[in-house]
Amino acid sequence: MSAPRLFKSRLIILAIILAIGVFLRLPPELFQPNTGPLHALESLHPRPDDQKGGYDERLYEAYAKAIGANGLTSYPDIVRAYIEKQKTLPSSILPPLRFFYIFLAYLYHALFSTPERTALHYLSSIFSMLTLLLSAIFASRLGRSGYTLGVTALMAVAPTQLHMSQHGLIDGFFTFWAMLALWSLWENLRSPRDWRWLALYVFALCACVITKENAFFVWIAFIGVIVANRWLAFGVVTREMIIATVLGSLLGVVILLILAGGVGSLIETYTLSVSKNYTLDYAIQTGDGPWYRYLVDLLLVSPVVLLLAIGAVFTIRREQKVEWFFALFIAISYLIMCNIKYGMNLRYANMWDLPLRVLAFSQVLSLSRLFPRAQNWLIIGATSVLCLIEFHQYIVLAVNFPLYELATQYLMYALKILKFSPQLHP
């Protein structure tokens, strides 16, 4: 096939993959019987039946309503009200300084007159779609043939990506900003001193900080990747990039200081949130475990993808810059996240979905080279089977069960490893 025809064919396939991924991520409200604009397609969309939501969603909704009632300038009052309430509670509730998600929900509500809870669902859906699009763009920039289609296909049906798109939870939203920052870090290493990539990097880091405190894990992982560049040579580390790494996170902290109404309120908010988490029954019951807890959860949700990714790590060669880049990001952030007492949940690992699928697809390519005459067909076949397995896992876990919280015991109930059902909502 000629180069133009091959490019056109790949573009058509990519468009089909993206269309399927977008459809699967459409918010459940669009398919409500007799009310949703897409209710005619209700039987085709594998949305979970359970849409009652959890406690976190109700808090995000309450914070968004508080902005609507009192205005954005009242945010320090919202933070002080949280502090006073948190002091009286025996356990932790999420803080209002997860600002970006809350503010965009309020903005969506104000622009489209959508209820705040529905706005949260729409935001989760939209940003899961954006993460899918970003994955395609990122994969296309890795300089590897076939990665755009393969990685995008795996991301289109990734169970935890689909799950986050159907609920008003912040973790899928955070994943987009973390992956945008990771992509801009890669581009800055490959194209040093380009002000466009530097500006995007600063913006993405700032967005991570004002979205969720998990930005700390991302930032530490970035520092580790930058340090490792000395030996692995992903690209060029410049003074400008170091400044941008500090500046982006610092801007986020400054915004949080303004929103909190000062240093004291900011520190007290996070201190109370962390300390009270140690007495939260749900966190004690579901958020602890050994260092390999995340590996167990990932094995339950995406077993073949995880095994292929681990295989890629154990066969990685020094010249495989792409694999080292993603493997280091996972490893460094994993090292911190697996040591957070009562703070482990597969939702927090949502940002590893893209890196894991890059590694998994790399291993598919590596194994296919053992059969050079049938390599292309093996890649297509293996990727298709992987996508079917991933989508089946989503149906089993999130649609048939239906799963809401991604804690280990709930995953085991959904997979019938354990045989009785607990209360599904914390």
C-alpha beads as a LAMMPS data file, in Angstrom:
LAMMPS data file: protein, C-alpha beads

426 atoms
425 bonds

1 atom types
1 bond types

-500.0 500.0 xlo xhi
-500.0 500.0 ylo yhi
-500.0 500.0 zlo zhi

Masses

1 110.0

Atoms # bond

1 1 1 0.000 0.000 0.000
2 1 1 1.309 3.457 -0.902
3 1 1 2.233 5.871 1.884
4 1 1 -0.737 8.264 1.338
5 1 1 -3.238 5.375 1.262
6 1 1 -1.654 3.835 4.369
7 1 1 -1.857 7.157 6.206
8 1 1 -5.493 7.594 5.172
9 1 1 -6.371 4.060 6.306
10 1 1 -4.731 4.586 9.683
11 1 1 -6.500 7.907 10.090
12 1 1 -9.880 6.266 9.416
13 1 1 -9.142 3.469 11.901
14 1 1 -8.035 6.008 14.512
15 1 1 -11.263 7.981 13.991
16 1 1 -13.308 4.796 14.513
17 1 1 -11.379 3.946 17.699
18 1 1 -11.870 7.461 19.068
19 1 1 -15.569 7.411 18.168
20 1 1 -16.065 4.134 20.051
21 1 1 -14.116 5.445 23.040
22 1 1 -16.116 8.681 23.123
23 1 1 -19.424 6.809 22.894
24 1 1 -18.473 4.550 25.807
25 1 1 -17.612 7.645 27.862
26 1 1 -20.853 9.534 27.286
27 1 1 -22.466 10.466 30.616
28 1 1 -25.346 8.265 31.830
29 1 1 -27.773 11.208 31.956
30 1 1 -27.866 11.281 28.146
31 1 1 -29.433 7.813 28.100
32 1 1 -32.193 8.264 30.667
33 1 1 -35.407 6.601 29.400
34 1 1 -37.814 9.106 27.820
35 1 1 -35.750 12.099 29.011
36 1 1 -32.193 11.743 27.747
37 1 1 -31.507 13.006 24.202
38 1 1 -29.898 9.651 23.335
39 1 1 -32.449 7.410 25.038
40 1 1 -32.964 5.551 21.741
41 1 1 -29.403 4.236 22.094
42 1 1 -29.937 3.241 25.719
43 1 1 -29.578 -0.489 25.024
44 1 1 -26.245 0.015 23.234
45 1 1 -24.473 1.983 25.951
46 1 1 -22.914 -0.128 28.730
47 1 1 -23.533 2.353 31.515
48 1 1 -23.772 1.161 35.116
49 1 1 -27.297 0.907 36.507
50 1 1 -26.220 2.330 39.863
51 1 1 -26.061 6.143 39.634
52 1 1 -26.842 7.092 43.233
53 1 1 -23.323 8.331 43.767
54 1 1 -21.247 8.421 46.926
55 1 1 -20.390 10.776 49.748
56 1 1 -17.551 12.447 47.836
57 1 1 -19.890 13.406 45.008
58 1 1 -22.294 15.012 47.459
59 1 1 -19.466 17.083 48.939
60 1 1 -18.245 18.262 45.535
61 1 1 -21.848 19.197 44.764
62 1 1 -22.166 21.124 48.034
63 1 1 -18.944 23.073 47.401
64 1 1 -20.080 23.958 43.864
65 1 1 -23.422 25.167 45.240
66 1 1 -21.589 27.277 47.834
67 1 1 -19.699 29.086 45.060
68 1 1 -22.994 29.718 43.269
69 1 1 -24.651 31.058 46.395
70 1 1 -21.839 33.254 47.708
71 1 1 -19.528 33.930 44.763
72 1 1 -15.933 32.970 44.077
73 1 1 -14.597 35.689 46.408
74 1 1 -16.202 33.822 49.315
75 1 1 -13.905 30.823 48.875
76 1 1 -11.834 31.607 51.997
77 1 1 -15.123 31.457 53.943
78 1 1 -15.876 28.048 52.411
79 1 1 -12.439 26.858 53.516
80 1 1 -12.894 28.239 57.039
81 1 1 -16.307 26.577 57.278
82 1 1 -14.662 23.293 56.277
83 1 1 -11.996 23.717 58.961
84 1 1 -14.556 24.379 61.682
85 1 1 -16.697 21.431 60.603
86 1 1 -13.724 19.087 60.212
87 1 1 -12.586 19.858 63.767
88 1 1 -15.883 18.537 65.131
89 1 1 -15.947 15.361 63.032
90 1 1 -14.357 12.098 64.200
91 1 1 -13.039 11.328 60.690
92 1 1 -11.989 13.029 57.468
93 1 1 -14.073 14.563 54.694
94 1 1 -12.529 15.801 51.468
95 1 1 -11.343 19.434 51.506
96 1 1 -12.684 22.242 49.278
97 1 1 -9.161 22.948 48.017
98 1 1 -9.688 20.415 45.237
99 1 1 -10.672 23.633 43.559
100 1 1 -10.387 23.173 39.807
101 1 1 -12.887 20.314 39.584
102 1 1 -15.346 22.085 41.888
103 1 1 -15.032 25.417 40.075
104 1 1 -15.528 23.916 36.606
105 1 1 -18.619 22.078 37.880
106 1 1 -19.988 25.397 39.130
107 1 1 -19.080 27.048 35.804
108 1 1 -20.794 24.289 33.814
109 1 1 -23.874 24.675 36.005
110 1 1 -23.878 28.456 35.531
111 1 1 -23.462 28.267 31.748
112 1 1 -25.922 25.473 30.975
113 1 1 -28.290 25.545 33.982
114 1 1 -27.395 21.936 34.701
115 1 1 -27.756 20.608 38.263
116 1 1 -24.396 20.556 40.029
117 1 1 -24.361 16.758 40.414
118 1 1 -25.065 16.318 36.711
119 1 1 -22.367 18.895 35.917
120 1 1 -19.869 16.767 37.855
121 1 1 -20.847 13.715 35.793
122 1 1 -20.517 15.675 32.557
123 1 1 -17.087 16.977 33.567
124 1 1 -15.856 13.472 34.370
125 1 1 -17.138 12.265 31.016
126 1 1 -15.648 15.156 29.026
127 1 1 -12.221 14.913 30.625
128 1 1 -12.112 11.159 30.166
129 1 1 -12.697 11.830 26.461
130 1 1 -9.948 14.447 26.505
131 1 1 -7.602 11.951 28.165
132 1 1 -8.339 9.495 25.351
133 1 1 -7.583 12.172 22.735
134 1 1 -4.445 13.194 24.612
135 1 1 -3.333 9.544 24.698
136 1 1 -3.609 9.376 20.905
137 1 1 -1.607 12.585 20.474
138 1 1 1.012 11.552 23.046
139 1 1 1.415 8.120 21.421
140 1 1 1.798 9.716 17.996
141 1 1 4.667 11.841 19.353
142 1 1 6.670 8.882 20.629
143 1 1 8.152 8.208 17.209
144 1 1 7.078 4.567 17.137
145 1 1 5.169 2.995 14.263
146 1 1 1.793 1.617 15.284
147 1 1 1.785 3.130 18.759
148 1 1 -0.931 5.671 17.946
149 1 1 -3.484 3.027 16.972
150 1 1 -2.432 0.384 19.501
151 1 1 -2.196 2.575 22.586
152 1 1 -5.347 4.528 21.696
153 1 1 -7.307 1.297 21.226
154 1 1 -6.216 0.018 24.636
155 1 1 -7.075 3.328 26.280
156 1 1 -10.476 3.463 24.561
157 1 1 -11.683 0.432 26.550
158 1 1 -9.531 0.710 29.699
159 1 1 -11.911 -0.341 32.535
160 1 1 -10.876 2.282 35.068
161 1 1 -10.976 5.025 32.437
162 1 1 -14.546 4.079 31.512
163 1 1 -15.512 3.761 35.170
164 1 1 -14.255 7.241 36.034
165 1 1 -16.190 8.698 33.091
166 1 1 -19.500 7.515 34.546
167 1 1 -19.264 9.013 38.037
168 1 1 -18.723 12.459 39.535
169 1 1 -15.307 11.615 40.963
170 1 1 -12.188 13.733 40.653
171 1 1 -9.604 11.066 39.804
172 1 1 -10.305 10.839 36.059
173 1 1 -10.307 14.634 35.873
174 1 1 -6.946 14.706 37.667
175 1 1 -5.585 12.051 35.288
176 1 1 -6.036 14.368 32.320
177 1 1 -3.936 17.114 33.898
178 1 1 -1.292 14.658 35.116
179 1 1 -0.978 13.159 31.612
180 1 1 -0.884 16.625 30.037
181 1 1 1.994 17.470 32.374
182 1 1 3.735 14.158 31.581
183 1 1 3.398 14.759 27.836
184 1 1 4.717 18.310 28.122
185 1 1 7.657 17.013 30.198
186 1 1 8.485 14.545 27.401
187 1 1 8.236 17.263 24.768
188 1 1 10.428 19.635 26.793
189 1 1 13.085 16.945 27.078
190 1 1 12.945 16.350 23.316
191 1 1 12.614 20.013 22.266
192 1 1 14.580 22.060 24.814
193 1 1 13.911 25.773 25.306
194 1 1 10.719 25.804 23.240
195 1 1 8.578 28.368 25.055
196 1 1 5.321 26.743 23.876
197 1 1 6.110 23.429 25.557
198 1 1 7.427 25.243 28.635
199 1 1 4.201 27.258 28.927
200 1 1 2.072 24.119 28.576
201 1 1 4.214 22.361 31.194
202 1 1 3.784 25.212 33.699
203 1 1 0.027 25.354 33.089
204 1 1 -0.444 21.582 33.435
205 1 1 1.557 21.416 36.666
206 1 1 -0.402 24.328 38.104
207 1 1 -3.686 22.636 37.133
208 1 1 -2.571 19.433 38.881
209 1 1 -1.845 21.301 42.123
210 1 1 -5.184 23.119 42.241
211 1 1 -7.058 19.915 41.355
212 1 1 -5.874 17.459 43.982
213 1 1 -3.153 16.936 46.554
214 1 1 -1.988 13.858 44.579
215 1 1 -0.099 16.384 42.456
216 1 1 2.725 15.859 44.956
217 1 1 3.176 12.262 43.716
218 1 1 3.290 13.450 40.102
219 1 1 5.775 16.220 40.886
220 1 1 8.143 13.873 42.742
221 1 1 7.967 11.406 39.848
222 1 1 8.875 14.214 37.434
223 1 1 11.864 15.152 39.565
224 1 1 12.959 11.504 39.500
225 1 1 12.637 11.338 35.702
226 1 1 14.619 14.569 35.313
227 1 1 17.392 13.230 37.562
228 1 1 17.427 9.883 35.733
229 1 1 17.883 11.710 32.422
230 1 1 21.569 12.055 33.324
231 1 1 22.024 8.299 32.750
232 1 1 19.135 7.388 30.435
233 1 1 19.294 10.464 28.160
234 1 1 15.622 10.933 27.310
235 1 1 16.552 14.382 26.032
236 1 1 18.064 17.626 27.278
237 1 1 17.399 19.010 30.752
238 1 1 17.671 22.791 30.601
239 1 1 17.667 25.463 33.263
240 1 1 14.391 26.739 31.834
241 1 1 12.751 23.344 32.314
242 1 1 13.938 23.137 35.927
243 1 1 12.508 26.615 36.557
244 1 1 9.221 25.592 34.883
245 1 1 9.016 22.463 37.085
246 1 1 9.261 24.631 40.189
247 1 1 7.226 27.532 38.815
248 1 1 4.226 25.439 37.758
249 1 1 3.785 23.839 41.174
250 1 1 4.547 27.132 42.940
251 1 1 1.833 28.948 40.978
252 1 1 -0.618 26.255 42.023
253 1 1 0.332 26.672 45.669
254 1 1 -0.059 30.474 45.427
255 1 1 -3.566 30.046 43.979
256 1 1 -4.449 27.676 46.822
257 1 1 -3.092 30.189 49.347
258 1 1 -5.380 32.875 47.934
259 1 1 -8.371 30.531 47.910
260 1 1 -7.684 29.375 51.470
261 1 1 -7.260 32.907 52.759
262 1 1 -3.672 32.534 53.925
263 1 1 -0.877 30.148 54.857
264 1 1 -2.435 29.192 58.194
265 1 1 -5.742 28.109 56.665
266 1 1 -3.998 26.181 53.887
267 1 1 -1.794 24.236 56.300
268 1 1 -4.637 23.612 58.742
269 1 1 -6.898 22.311 55.955
270 1 1 -4.450 19.661 54.810
271 1 1 -3.304 18.822 58.344
272 1 1 -6.876 18.160 59.441
273 1 1 -7.677 16.205 56.276
274 1 1 -4.655 13.905 56.666
275 1 1 -4.842 13.412 60.445
276 1 1 -8.586 12.715 60.472
277 1 1 -8.153 10.175 57.691
278 1 1 -6.431 7.893 60.200
279 1 1 -9.724 7.573 62.085
280 1 1 -12.008 7.173 59.057
281 1 1 -13.547 3.697 59.260
282 1 1 -13.859 3.330 55.514
283 1 1 -10.196 4.279 54.949
284 1 1 -9.073 1.861 57.665
285 1 1 -11.127 -0.976 56.186
286 1 1 -10.265 -0.451 52.508
287 1 1 -7.228 1.852 52.193
288 1 1 -4.431 -0.194 53.702
289 1 1 -2.335 -3.188 52.710
290 1 1 1.158 -4.314 51.675
291 1 1 3.299 -2.505 49.131
292 1 1 1.991 -4.707 46.314
293 1 1 -1.658 -3.735 46.997
294 1 1 -1.855 -1.717 43.755
295 1 1 -0.438 -4.642 41.780
296 1 1 -3.175 -6.897 43.184
297 1 1 -5.898 -4.385 42.269
298 1 1 -4.497 -3.827 38.779
299 1 1 -4.266 -7.591 38.268
300 1 1 -7.938 -7.930 39.188
301 1 1 -9.035 -5.181 36.790
302 1 1 -6.611 -5.434 33.836
303 1 1 -4.723 -8.727 34.278
304 1 1 -3.268 -9.165 30.780
305 1 1 -2.280 -5.509 30.385
306 1 1 -0.485 -5.574 33.739
307 1 1 1.366 -8.816 32.959
308 1 1 2.474 -7.514 29.567
309 1 1 3.626 -4.228 31.143
310 1 1 5.629 -6.106 33.792
311 1 1 7.117 -8.234 31.010
312 1 1 8.176 -5.070 29.198
313 1 1 9.885 -3.777 32.355
314 1 1 11.842 -7.011 32.822
315 1 1 13.030 -7.062 29.197
316 1 1 13.698 -3.347 28.810
317 1 1 16.969 -2.346 27.144
318 1 1 18.938 0.801 27.789
319 1 1 18.192 2.283 24.373
320 1 1 14.397 1.991 24.868
321 1 1 13.898 5.580 26.029
322 1 1 10.104 5.531 25.770
323 1 1 9.750 2.452 27.966
324 1 1 12.176 3.832 30.560
325 1 1 10.328 7.140 30.655
326 1 1 6.943 5.596 31.429
327 1 1 8.335 2.862 33.679
328 1 1 10.148 5.418 35.838
329 1 1 7.060 7.595 36.153
330 1 1 5.057 4.614 37.421
331 1 1 7.840 3.279 39.675
332 1 1 8.643 6.572 41.433
333 1 1 5.023 7.566 42.019
334 1 1 4.236 3.976 43.061
335 1 1 7.021 4.053 45.644
336 1 1 5.350 6.993 47.406
337 1 1 1.734 5.971 46.938
338 1 1 2.164 2.438 48.302
339 1 1 3.484 3.883 51.572
340 1 1 0.491 6.126 52.366
341 1 1 -1.203 4.608 55.400
342 1 1 -4.957 4.170 54.867
343 1 1 -4.508 6.030 51.590
344 1 1 -4.393 3.346 48.889
345 1 1 -7.150 3.076 46.304
346 1 1 -7.105 2.074 42.650
347 1 1 -8.823 5.371 41.792
348 1 1 -5.552 7.126 42.640
349 1 1 -3.734 4.877 40.140
350 1 1 -5.910 6.095 37.263
351 1 1 -2.966 8.179 36.052
352 1 1 -0.984 4.967 35.397
353 1 1 -3.453 3.718 32.779
354 1 1 -1.694 5.339 29.817
355 1 1 1.887 4.461 30.896
356 1 1 0.852 0.840 31.561
357 1 1 -0.729 0.531 28.125
358 1 1 2.301 2.007 26.399
359 1 1 4.440 -0.636 28.131
360 1 1 1.919 -3.394 27.370
361 1 1 1.771 -2.496 23.676
362 1 1 5.568 -2.330 23.575
363 1 1 5.660 -5.912 24.834
364 1 1 3.096 -6.978 22.213
365 1 1 5.398 -5.556 19.528
366 1 1 8.417 -7.254 21.078
367 1 1 6.726 -10.666 21.174
368 1 1 5.403 -10.296 17.627
369 1 1 8.965 -9.964 16.325
370 1 1 9.426 -13.667 17.075
371 1 1 7.207 -14.333 14.046
372 1 1 8.389 -11.786 11.427
373 1 1 6.281 -13.156 8.562
374 1 1 3.032 -12.759 10.476
375 1 1 4.067 -9.823 12.649
376 1 1 1.445 -7.322 11.493
377 1 1 -1.412 -9.785 11.803
378 1 1 -0.194 -10.879 15.237
379 1 1 -0.109 -7.254 16.436
380 1 1 -3.625 -6.602 15.140
381 1 1 -4.952 -9.864 16.576
382 1 1 -3.276 -9.507 19.973
383 1 1 -4.383 -5.884 20.362
384 1 1 -7.957 -6.784 19.406
385 1 1 -8.048 -9.633 21.930
386 1 1 -6.620 -7.324 24.597
387 1 1 -9.343 -4.763 23.903
388 1 1 -12.050 -7.430 24.153
389 1 1 -10.642 -8.649 27.474
390 1 1 -10.466 -5.099 28.828
391 1 1 -14.020 -4.285 27.755
392 1 1 -15.299 -7.562 29.219
393 1 1 -13.640 -6.651 32.519
394 1 1 -15.468 -3.322 32.526
395 1 1 -18.816 -5.014 31.870
396 1 1 -18.241 -7.544 34.651
397 1 1 -16.985 -5.015 37.201
398 1 1 -18.890 -1.826 36.538
399 1 1 -22.040 -2.783 34.647
400 1 1 -23.090 -6.229 35.867
401 1 1 -21.998 -5.893 39.483
402 1 1 -22.189 -2.774 39.425
403 1 1 -18.997 -1.484 41.048
404 1 1 -18.742 2.026 42.453
405 1 1 -15.691 2.080 44.714
406 1 1 -12.467 0.488 43.425
407 1 1 -11.435 -1.132 46.711
408 1 1 -9.921 -4.629 46.642
409 1 1 -12.773 -6.451 48.358
410 1 1 -15.377 -4.911 46.023
411 1 1 -13.323 -5.978 43.017
412 1 1 -13.263 -9.488 44.451
413 1 1 -17.028 -9.485 45.008
414 1 1 -17.551 -8.330 41.422
415 1 1 -15.290 -11.088 40.088
416 1 1 -16.932 -13.646 42.423
417 1 1 -13.676 -14.415 44.188
418 1 1 -15.635 -13.519 47.323
419 1 1 -19.248 -14.648 47.286
420 1 1 -21.334 -12.152 49.233
421 1 1 -22.086 -8.498 48.625
422 1 1 -21.249 -5.734 51.121
423 1 1 -22.706 -2.243 51.250
424 1 1 -21.499 -0.786 47.940
425 1 1 -21.301 2.863 48.930
426 1 1 -19.040 4.234 51.661

Bonds

1 1 1 2
2 1 2 3
3 1 3 4
4 1 4 5
5 1 5 6
6 1 6 7
7 1 7 8
8 1 8 9
9 1 9 10
10 1 10 11
11 1 11 12
12 1 12 13
13 1 13 14
14 1 14 15
15 1 15 16
16 1 16 17
17 1 17 18
18 1 18 19
19 1 19 20
20 1 20 21
21 1 21 22
22 1 22 23
23 1 23 24
24 1 24 25
25 1 25 26
26 1 26 27
27 1 27 28
28 1 28 29
29 1 29 30
30 1 30 31
31 1 31 32
32 1 32 33
33 1 33 34
34 1 34 35
35 1 35 36
36 1 36 37
37 1 37 38
38 1 38 39
39 1 39 40
40 1 40 41
41 1 41 42
42 1 42 43
43 1 43 44
44 1 44 45
45 1 45 46
46 1 46 47
47 1 47 48
48 1 48 49
49 1 49 50
50 1 50 51
51 1 51 52
52 1 52 53
53 1 53 54
54 1 54 55
55 1 55 56
56 1 56 57
57 1 57 58
58 1 58 59
59 1 59 60
60 1 60 61
61 1 61 62
62 1 62 63
63 1 63 64
64 1 64 65
65 1 65 66
66 1 66 67
67 1 67 68
68 1 68 69
69 1 69 70
70 1 70 71
71 1 71 72
72 1 72 73
73 1 73 74
74 1 74 75
75 1 75 76
76 1 76 77
77 1 77 78
78 1 78 79
79 1 79 80
80 1 80 81
81 1 81 82
82 1 82 83
83 1 83 84
84 1 84 85
85 1 85 86
86 1 86 87
87 1 87 88
88 1 88 89
89 1 89 90
90 1 90 91
91 1 91 92
92 1 92 93
93 1 93 94
94 1 94 95
95 1 95 96
96 1 96 97
97 1 97 98
98 1 98 99
99 1 99 100
100 1 100 101
101 1 101 102
102 1 102 103
103 1 103 104
104 1 104 105
105 1 105 106
106 1 106 107
107 1 107 108
108 1 108 109
109 1 109 110
110 1 110 111
111 1 111 112
112 1 112 113
113 1 113 114
114 1 114 115
115 1 115 116
116 1 116 117
117 1 117 118
118 1 118 119
119 1 119 120
120 1 120 121
121 1 121 122
122 1 122 123
123 1 123 124
124 1 124 125
125 1 125 126
126 1 126 127
127 1 127 128
128 1 128 129
129 1 129 130
130 1 130 131
131 1 131 132
132 1 132 133
133 1 133 134
134 1 134 135
135 1 135 136
136 1 136 137
137 1 137 138
138 1 138 139
139 1 139 140
140 1 140 141
141 1 141 142
142 1 142 143
143 1 143 144
144 1 144 145
145 1 145 146
146 1 146 147
147 1 147 148
148 1 148 149
149 1 149 150
150 1 150 151
151 1 151 152
152 1 152 153
153 1 153 154
154 1 154 155
155 1 155 156
156 1 156 157
157 1 157 158
158 1 158 159
159 1 159 160
160 1 160 161
161 1 161 162
162 1 162 163
163 1 163 164
164 1 164 165
165 1 165 166
166 1 166 167
167 1 167 168
168 1 168 169
169 1 169 170
170 1 170 171
171 1 171 172
172 1 172 173
173 1 173 174
174 1 174 175
175 1 175 176
176 1 176 177
177 1 177 178
178 1 178 179
179 1 179 180
180 1 180 181
181 1 181 182
182 1 182 183
183 1 183 184
184 1 184 185
185 1 185 186
186 1 186 187
187 1 187 188
188 1 188 189
189 1 189 190
190 1 190 191
191 1 191 192
192 1 192 193
193 1 193 194
194 1 194 195
195 1 195 196
196 1 196 197
197 1 197 198
198 1 198 199
199 1 199 200
200 1 200 201
201 1 201 202
202 1 202 203
203 1 203 204
204 1 204 205
205 1 205 206
206 1 206 207
207 1 207 208
208 1 208 209
209 1 209 210
210 1 210 211
211 1 211 212
212 1 212 213
213 1 213 214
214 1 214 215
215 1 215 216
216 1 216 217
217 1 217 218
218 1 218 219
219 1 219 220
220 1 220 221
221 1 221 222
222 1 222 223
223 1 223 224
224 1 224 225
225 1 225 226
226 1 226 227
227 1 227 228
228 1 228 229
229 1 229 230
230 1 230 231
231 1 231 232
232 1 232 233
233 1 233 234
234 1 234 235
235 1 235 236
236 1 236 237
237 1 237 238
238 1 238 239
239 1 239 240
240 1 240 241
241 1 241 242
242 1 242 243
243 1 243 244
244 1 244 245
245 1 245 246
246 1 246 247
247 1 247 248
248 1 248 249
249 1 249 250
250 1 250 251
251 1 251 252
252 1 252 253
253 1 253 254
254 1 254 255
255 1 255 256
256 1 256 257
257 1 257 258
258 1 258 259
259 1 259 260
260 1 260 261
261 1 261 262
262 1 262 263
263 1 263 264
264 1 264 265
265 1 265 266
266 1 266 267
267 1 267 268
268 1 268 269
269 1 269 270
270 1 270 271
271 1 271 272
272 1 272 273
273 1 273 274
274 1 274 275
275 1 275 276
276 1 276 277
277 1 277 278
278 1 278 279
279 1 279 280
280 1 280 281
281 1 281 282
282 1 282 283
283 1 283 284
284 1 284 285
285 1 285 286
286 1 286 287
287 1 287 288
288 1 288 289
289 1 289 290
290 1 290 291
291 1 291 292
292 1 292 293
293 1 293 294
294 1 294 295
295 1 295 296
296 1 296 297
297 1 297 298
298 1 298 299
299 1 299 300
300 1 300 301
301 1 301 302
302 1 302 303
303 1 303 304
304 1 304 305
305 1 305 306
306 1 306 307
307 1 307 308
308 1 308 309
309 1 309 310
310 1 310 311
311 1 311 312
312 1 312 313
313 1 313 314
314 1 314 315
315 1 315 316
316 1 316 317
317 1 317 318
318 1 318 319
319 1 319 320
320 1 320 321
321 1 321 322
322 1 322 323
323 1 323 324
324 1 324 325
325 1 325 326
326 1 326 327
327 1 327 328
328 1 328 329
329 1 329 330
330 1 330 331
331 1 331 332
332 1 332 333
333 1 333 334
334 1 334 335
335 1 335 336
336 1 336 337
337 1 337 338
338 1 338 339
339 1 339 340
340 1 340 341
341 1 341 342
342 1 342 343
343 1 343 344
344 1 344 345
345 1 345 346
346 1 346 347
347 1 347 348
348 1 348 349
349 1 349 350
350 1 350 351
351 1 351 352
352 1 352 353
353 1 353 354
354 1 354 355
355 1 355 356
356 1 356 357
357 1 357 358
358 1 358 359
359 1 359 360
360 1 360 361
361 1 361 362
362 1 362 363
363 1 363 364
364 1 364 365
365 1 365 366
366 1 366 367
367 1 367 368
368 1 368 369
369 1 369 370
370 1 370 371
371 1 371 372
372 1 372 373
373 1 373 374
374 1 374 375
375 1 375 376
376 1 376 377
377 1 377 378
378 1 378 379
379 1 379 380
380 1 380 381
381 1 381 382
382 1 382 383
383 1 383 384
384 1 384 385
385 1 385 386
386 1 386 387
387 1 387 388
388 1 388 389
389 1 389 390
390 1 390 391
391 1 391 392
392 1 392 393
393 1 393 394
394 1 394 395
395 1 395 396
396 1 396 397
397 1 397 398
398 1 398 399
399 1 399 400
400 1 400 401
401 1 401 402
402 1 402 403
403 1 403 404
404 1 404 405
405 1 405 406
406 1 406 407
407 1 407 408
408 1 408 409
409 1 409 410
410 1 410 411
411 1 411 412
412 1 412 413
413 1 413 414
414 1 414 415
415 1 415 416
416 1 416 417
417 1 417 418
418 1 418 419
419 1 419 420
420 1 420 421
421 1 421 422
422 1 422 423
423 1 423 424
424 1 424 425
425 1 425 426
